[in-house]
Amino acid sequence: MMGLEWLRPAAFLGSILFALVGVLVFWISFIIIDKLTPYDLWGEIVEKHNKALALVVAAMCLGISIIVAAAIHGG
């Protein structure tokens, strides 16, 4: 039984800190990949409705998220 161990201030603040670091690393990774591509990802997806590119970017986002989560978790 887990109890209320997760509600301790140190555990709660640690979780928030790791979540913020994970989102920051994900955001920076996305910006780097956006700069490496020969065109504007946001413009292609939002303005031109390029569904194929949106699917590729979604898969890339999931991959980066899994890598960041594994790095933070340590496994």
C-alpha positions as CSV (number, residue, x, y, z in Angstrom):
1,M,0.0,0.0,0.0
2,M,1.4,3.3,-1.1
3,G,-0.2,5.5,1.6
4,L,0.5,9.2,1.5
5,E,4.3,9.0,0.9
6,W,3.9,10.9,-2.4
7,L,2.3,13.8,-0.6
8,R,5.4,14.7,1.4
9,P,6.7,18.1,0.3
10,A,10.1,16.8,-0.8
11,A,8.6,14.1,-3.0
12,F,5.9,16.5,-4.4
13,L,8.4,19.2,-5.2
14,G,10.8,16.7,-6.7
15,S,8.1,15.4,-9.0
16,I,7.2,18.9,-10.1
17,L,10.9,19.8,-10.7
18,F,11.5,16.6,-12.8
19,A,8.3,17.3,-14.8
20,L,9.5,20.9,-15.5
21,V,12.9,19.7,-16.5
22,G,11.4,17.0,-18.8
23,V,9.1,19.5,-20.5
24,L,12.1,21.9,-20.9
25,V,14.3,19.3,-22.5
26,F,11.4,18.2,-24.8
27,W,10.8,21.8,-25.9
28,I,14.5,22.4,-26.6
29,S,14.7,19.1,-28.5
30,F,11.7,20.1,-30.6
31,I,13.1,23.5,-31.4
32,I,16.5,22.0,-32.5
33,I,14.7,19.5,-34.8
34,D,12.5,22.3,-36.2
35,K,15.7,24.3,-37.0
36,L,17.3,21.3,-38.6
37,T,14.5,20.6,-41.0
38,P,14.5,22.5,-44.3
39,Y,11.1,24.1,-43.8
40,D,8.9,25.5,-41.0
41,L,7.2,22.6,-39.3
42,W,4.5,24.7,-37.6
43,G,3.6,26.5,-40.9
44,E,3.4,23.2,-42.8
45,I,1.2,21.5,-40.2
46,V,-1.1,24.4,-39.2
47,E,-1.3,26.6,-42.3
48,K,-0.9,24.0,-45.1
49,H,-2.6,21.1,-43.2
50,N,0.2,18.6,-44.0
51,K,-1.2,15.5,-42.2
52,A,1.7,13.3,-43.2
53,L,4.2,15.7,-41.6
54,A,2.0,16.0,-38.6
55,L,2.1,12.3,-38.1
56,V,5.9,12.2,-38.4
57,V,6.2,15.1,-35.9
58,A,3.8,13.3,-33.5
59,A,5.9,10.2,-33.7
60,M,9.1,12.3,-33.1
61,C,7.4,13.9,-30.1
62,L,6.5,10.5,-28.6
63,G,10.1,9.3,-29.1
64,I,11.6,12.3,-27.5
65,S,9.2,12.1,-24.6
66,I,10.1,8.4,-24.0
67,I,13.8,9.2,-24.1
68,V,13.4,12.1,-21.6
69,A,11.2,10.0,-19.3
70,A,13.7,7.2,-19.3
71,A,16.6,9.6,-18.7
72,I,14.8,11.2,-15.7
73,H,13.6,7.8,-14.3
74,G,17.1,6.4,-14.7
75,G,16.2,3.3,-16.6
